[in-house]
Amino acid sequence: MRDKVREMMKFAWDGYAAYAWGSNELKPISKSGHLPSVLGNIPLGASLIDGLDTLYMMNLNKEFNAAVEWIENSLDFSQPSVVSVFEFNIRYLGGLLSAYTFARKPILLNKAVELAQRLLPAFETPSGIPMSLVNLKTGDKRNFIWASSRCSILSEFGTLHMEFKYLSELTGNPVYAEKVDNIRKILQEVDRPNGLFLNYMDPHTKSWCGNEAGLSALGDSFYEYLLKEWIRTGYRDKKALELYNSSLEAFQRVGLFRRSSRDNLLYVGNYKIGSVTNSMDHLACFVGGMLALGASDKNDPWFQRGVEVTETCRRSYASTSLGLGPEIFSFTEDLSAIAISKSHKHYLLRPETVESYFYLWRFTKDPKYRDWAWDVVQALDKYCRTGAGFSGIEDVYSSQPEYDDVQQSYFLAETLKYLYLIFSEDTLLPLDRWVFNSEAHPLPVQNKVKLTEVQ
């Protein structure tokens, strides 16, 4: 089973290398490069850097070395590309730092420093809360027009902590840690309506924008990083854990964790002041694994909630024609975990459900998680595998799927990595010694992993 996942990674990588080398992503049907807007309009090897540590972990050494050679000779972060600070942090900075920790090749750390320096202008705001977008060449920065009156997004500025702190630890340069420590200080001091961190903040005034909160796209990884930074620091960052626990309690109070009326499935809605939606995003399927990771033991009520949320996400997969989950699924008196709107029925090779399978497999050893993961492997191989790689699907309820013709970089970084780990021994990246960033790039727990040692 593990060998099958490795073969899929090699197939996906070979297609990228043949038809999109150096581009950000592969269009596996068109057999060409793809430049998604959040990664800028200039090819900067997103899939290559996102997939580095997966290659290393799977002992795909020839492919890994070719990628490092490209980074050394061709990767240039000084280009006038307007990029997402968040995406470049989790994909590029996380990928470079993880690969450096594994392989100890100085060029990887040098490029991480070069990139971080080019992200720093985004923090030049009255508060130090960074803008969402930055021009890598000029340092010009701005927020998304659509983001609640051009405010900064919690899941973005709140998901820089682990990489920036680790970079300061590796280099001895405190500037990166200072930037994210300032964000933490602001969030510790700000007023929290109903105990909640809202999804948008004005970087000029440090005041909240809008009235939304939650564990989906605009909030999700902020809470993940509170928990994981506590773990990464060898459980010393107690404030991070306090903020994580108080956030979960606030979400519980406002009813973010809901039960379906039809069959009592536990799901994670989205909160707008006064109401919670009756739908769940695939992006929120990481919550099951996060709750398990943060629970004190298997008797902790939050662990059980993690199990139940993961079962709900499994239901969203099992209820489709293809065995792959939709982007957003709803709960009504008649339906449970089914996508209703046409625009919600696509599958983008996302990792969040198998991420939760991974954590629950590690913690419980219940064979159903391996069974469910194998179902995903088979569905990916049968329905998403195309001529030169793997493609997302427009409608998971159609028995004749149409492709979106994109092999997402996170498919290499996350989806295939978590599937591979589920079928591996626990000694490969043990959870007491490694913590995964939001793009599944493993970072070492402080004082648990020597830089000269690789699991």
Order of alpha helices (4+ residues) and beta strands (2+ residues): alpha-beta-beta-alpha-alpha-alpha-beta-alpha-alpha-beta-beta-beta-alpha-alpha-alpha-beta-beta-beta-alpha-alpha-beta-beta-beta-beta-beta-alpha-alpha-beta-beta-alpha-alpha-alpha-beta-beta
